[in-house]
Amino acid sequence: MRGQINDRFAKFSKNNKVYIVPTKFGMALFASVLFMLMAGAAYGNNLVNLLGFFLAAIGFVAMIQTHNNVRGVTVSSVQMEPGYAGTTVRLITIVESNDNQDHFHLEADGLSFTSQPRLEFAQTLYSRSKGKLTTSYKINSRGKYGLKRVK
């Protein structure tokens, strides 16, 4: 099982494309900025327009910084520690940096689990090095858990 997971992530980690998918917070930010710009244009209020364009610029800069932070990071292996029902298990994700930049505040999340993750800490990955990202989950029932995707 462990070899199959590692082979599957190795196939996807060679791809250098980074996709930024909007979350609920991102959609709310987009809607509020759009509302501010429409209200500022309708009432001729330059301060509202300034605030709307300022928030839009912060959103774009955040997307660019996130892209630059994640670009060059590859997932080399994903492992899940065994555990018993009612206990906490850890998802260990090994990542490595392939460029000369430092990568700050990296976290991993296994999206197929129903319990809320408890992140150990945000990892800083230095240039040309390997790091370990750990996330803890509370397992309520027995059985095998499949890992579909790591975010």
C-alpha positions, 0 to 999 in steps of 0.5 A: 500500500505504501509503495502505491501511494508513493508511486502515485504522488511521484507521478504528479510531483514531476508536474510543475504546474500550480493551480490556485483554486478559489475557496469560500473566503476567496469568493467572498472577497471577490464578491465584496470587492465587486460590490464595493467597486459597483457602489463606488462607481454608482455614488461617485465615491472615490474612497470606496473605489480606492478601497475596492482596488486596494483589496483587489490588489492585495488579493492578486499579490497574495495569489502571486506570492502563494504561487511563488512559495509553492512552485519548486516544491515536490511531494516525494512520499506520503505515509500514514502511521497505523493506529487504533480506533479512537486514537490519533494517527499522523499523516507524514508528507515528505516534501523537497525543494528543487530550487534556490528559494526558501518556502515558508509556512507549508502545511499538508492536509489529507482531504479524505478524512472526516475529522478536522486535522490538527496541524503540528506546525507550519514547516519552513523548507529551505532551498535544496532540502527535504522536510517533513510535514505532519498532520494529526487526525482522530480516527473514530472507527476501525478499518482501512482509510484511503488517501485520495488527495493531499492538499 
